[in-house]
């Protein structure tokens, strides 16, 4: 199996178009046509992780964090980034990063975070804009069901907890086939009037190509008329951070102890413990200070994230229980997520979780 097959599965789950502009997700070393000998899933790609892949005879590392964020002008091994890249290239190791695009999908980093804490996701904390499109197309009445089914199968018509959503109106289309045409209905040289259904479906903007292909493959016309527009509505399940709820309120002391135990954190930095019970929480794996005000407006009881600065704790305004559990700690279960995605698709292929500890932060307790 080629590395391209692995990448296809990962990008179907978290399309690269959803990454932030500053990010560098994707294939960093190697090429897609390489025959894959095995996959190591990790949070960070370091020299030690490359050594682990070499020892196991695996040639693909799938990491959450890109080893390269900025352009490299030299490769002489003067820092850990350059040494890691040099070692990977010398040993034909491909490195693939799936970063903020994995943060932005519903079942991604924060979905796994919520699951580990036993909370049920209810909405995205900060919905990403420009993520929805709408297609209009025109289909002979007798072929609507076939075209609808193809569009739905390609991912169109999914809105929140609903799927196969569309809207239809009836009208009459006109066209005149010219010499060289092979019309499904009508005759060359004569204007034809055909009763048609105008079919409308909404879909994630990143899925435009497969949906267009599905339309053309299922439509009976030689020339398929369609229009795609960007809509102002945002996809409700794509964006940064996540709001989740517990089935029953939890005492504050019990909650913070549970977070400490489940997330394997030696200590938690936080604002004052509130008197009320905890039921509605916000989560953002990694550095999430940019979402504090969103969490305040969402009226959550607690916001768990990482990399908060001193003055950002004041932003809680005594209305929000802020917790900083550490960057690695908040994203550690992403390794399990990557393994699950690939193992589900390739149950007999060699996909393993790295055993190399990559957290550079240590605690003296």
N, C-alpha and C positions, 0 to 999 in steps of 0.2 A: 504494500500500500504506500502511495506517495504521501508526502507531507501535505500536499494540497488537500487531500481528503480530510485530514485532521483540521486544517484551517477552515475548511468549508463548514464543518460542524460548529466550530467555535464562533464563526462569524454569522451563522444562522441564529445562534443564541444571542449574541451581542454584536450587531452590525457595526463595523468600524466608523461609519458615518455618524454614530452617536457619540464619538469621543470629542473632548474639548479641543479647541484650536491649539492649545499649548502642548497637547499630549503627543506621544510617539508610539501609539499602539500599532501592532502589525508585525510582520516578519522582519527582524532586525539583522540576523545573519542567516546564511544558508539560502536555498532556493526551493520553491514549491515542488519541483520535479524530483527532488531527492527521495529515494526509497527510505521510508521511515522504519527504524529498527526498534523503536520504543519511545515512550514519552515520560518525562519527569515533570510533575506539576509542583510549582513552588510559588511563594509570594515574591521573592526577590531572586534574581539571577546573580550569583556571585561566583568567584573562582572555585570555591568549594563545591557549589552545585554543579558546575561544569565538570569538575573532577568526579563527582558522583555519577553523572551521566556517562562519562568515559568508562568508569569501572563497571557499570552495568551493561555497557555496550549499546546504550541508547543514544540517538542522534538528534533528539528534539526536546528542548526545554520550553515549557509553557509557563510563563511567569505573569503575575499580575502587574508588577511595576516594570516599566521599560528600563533596561540598563543604560540606554542612551536617551537623554532628554534634550540635550543641546548638540549642535553640530560638533564633530571632532575634527580638529585641524591637523592633529598629529596622532600617530599610533606607535608610541615607543615604550609603553608600559610604565609611565611615570605615576599612574594612579590606578585604583582598583577597577575603574571602568575600562580603561585601555587594556589592562592585563586580562580582564575577563573576556573582552572581545577578541584579543589576540589568541588566547587559549582556545576559544570556541572555533575560530576560523582555522587554526592549525589542526584541529581534531575533527573538522567537518561536522561541528555541532550547530544545528539551527536553533535560534532563539526567537520565540514568538511572545509578544506582550499583548495582554488583553486588559486594558486599564480602565479609563473613565467610561468607555463604552459598556464595560461590565458593571460599573457603578450605576449606570443610568437605566438599566433594565429592571423590571419588576421582580424577577426571580434571581437577581444578581447578588452582588456583595451584600447589600442591605437586607435583601430578602432572606439570605442565609443567616445574617446577624439576628434578625427578628426571630427566625425559626429556632435558633439556639437558645434564645431567651424565653421561648415559649409564648411569644406574642404573635398575633395575627395581623398581617399588613392590611391597612385600610385605604391609604392613599399616598401618593408621592408628595414629599415635602415641598419641593420646588420643581414644578413641571417644566420640561424643556420645550422651547418654542420651535416652530417650523418643522413639526414632526408628523403632520397629517396632510394628506392630499385627497382629492375627490376626483373620480373618473365619471364622465358622461359618455355613454355609447348608445348606439341605435341598432336594434335587433329585430328581425322579422318575428312576429308573434309566436310562431311555432317553435322558435329556437331559443326563447328566453330562458327556459329551465336549464338547457344545456350550457349556455353561456354563464348564467348565474352560478351553476355548480362549479364550473372551471375557475371563476373568479374567487369564489369562496375557498376552494381548495388551495388557491395560490396565496391566501392570506387577506383577501379583501373582506370588508363587512364585519370586522370585529371591533366592538366598542365596549370597553369595560368587561362586564360579565356576560355580554351578549355576543353572539356570532351570527353569521349569515344575514346581516342587516343590509337592506337595499331599499330603493324607492323606484317605482315604475309609473310612467304615464304613457298614454297612447296618442299617436299622431300619424301623420302620413309623410313619408320621405320621398323625395324625387331625385332621379338621376338619369343620365343618358349615357349608355355605354358607347364608346367610340370604337372605330376599327382597331382590332388587336385585343379588345377586351374579351373575357370569357365570363359573362355575368351569371350569377346564380339564378336571378330572375330578370325578366325584361329582354329586349332585343336591341342589338347594335343599331345605332342611328335613331332610336325612338326614345323620347322621354318616358320614363316609367314612374308610376305612382305606386308605392308599396306601403301598406299598413305596417307600422313599426312601433316597437315599444322603446321608449327612452329609459334606459337603465342607469341608475346612479348608485355608486358604491364609494365608501370611504375606506382608506387604507393607510398604513404607515408609509411615510414618504420614501423610506429606504427600500421599500418592496416594489417600487414602480416597475422595474424591469421584468421580474417574473410574472407580475400581474398583466403587463402588456403582452407578454408571450402567451399567457393563458388565454387572453381575449382573442388574439389572432388565431390560435390553434383551434378554438372552439367555435368561432364565428363563421357562418356560411359564406359571407361575402368575400369577393376577391380583394376589394379595397375596404378595409374596416375603418369606419368613421368613429373617432373618439377624441375626447378632450380631457386633459388633466390640469387641475388648478390646485394651488396651495390654499388651504383654508386657514382662517385665523384661529380656529379651535386648536387646542393642543391635545396630544395623545395623553390620556389620563394615567397611563402606566409607564411613562418614560420621563426620567428626570433625576435630580440629585436628592439624596436623603429619602427617608421613608417614615411615615407615621404608622404606628402599630398599636394594638390594644390587647389587654389581657382579658380573659373571660370573667375574672373577678378581681376587684381592687386588691392591692397588696400593700401591707404595712411598709412604710418607707425604710425602716431598719432592715426588714426582711428582704426588701428589694435590692438594696445596695449590697447586702451580703451575697445574694444570689448572683448578681452581676459579677462580683469579685470571684466567686467560685467558678461559674460557667465560663467566663472569659479568661480564667487563669491569670488573674492580675494580682501581683503582690501588694499593690496599693492603688487607691483611686483618688485623684484630685477632684474636688467638687465644691460647689457652693453649699450653703447651710442646708441641713436635712430638713425637709418640710414637715409640718405637722399632719398634713393630709395623706391619704392613701394614694398609691400610684396605680393608674389604670391605662392612661393614654400617654404613649411615649413617642419621641422622635429619635431616629438613629441616622448616623452617617459614618460609615467606615472611613478611616483616614482623617485627614485634616478637614474639619467641618465648621470652623468658626464663621464662615461666610453664610451659614444657614441659621445662626442664632436668632436673628430677627424674624425669620420665617417660622421658626419653632415657637416664638412668642406669640405670633399672630395665629398660629394653629391651636393655641390654648392647650398645649400638652403639659403633662405634669413633670416630665423629665426629658432631657435631651442628652443622649450619650454619643460622644464622638472622641476626637483626639487632637493633639497639638494646639491646645488653647493657650493664648498669651495672658499674662496677668490682668491687664486692663479689660480683656474680653469677658472676664468673669463678672465685672460690673454690669455688663450688658444684659444680664439676666434680670436685672431690676427687681430682685426678690420675688419674681413671678414665675421663675423657671428654675428647676433643679438641674444645674449643669454638671456633667460628669466627663472628665477626661481620663480615659482608661488606657491611653497609649496607642500609637499608630499601628504597630505590628499587632497588638492584642485585638484591636477592633476589626482587623482584616484577616486574622489568622485562619479563619474557617473558609476563606476563599480557596485555599488549597483543596479542601474537601469538595467544594463546589466544582472546581475545574475537573477533579477526578470523577465526580458523579456525571458531569456532562459527557465526558469522553467514554467512561466505562459503560454508560447506558447505551451508547451508539456502537461501541466496539468492545463487547463483553469478553471476547477471547483474545484481544490484543494486549500487548504489554504497556499498560498505563499505570504508573506508580506515583505515590506521593513522596516528595523529597523528605528525607529524615535529617537534613542539614538545618540546624537552627540559624536563621538569618537575621534575627532581631539584633541590631547594633546597640540597643539600649539595655543596660543592666541596672539592677536595683540593689542597694545595700540596705538591709532591713535589720 
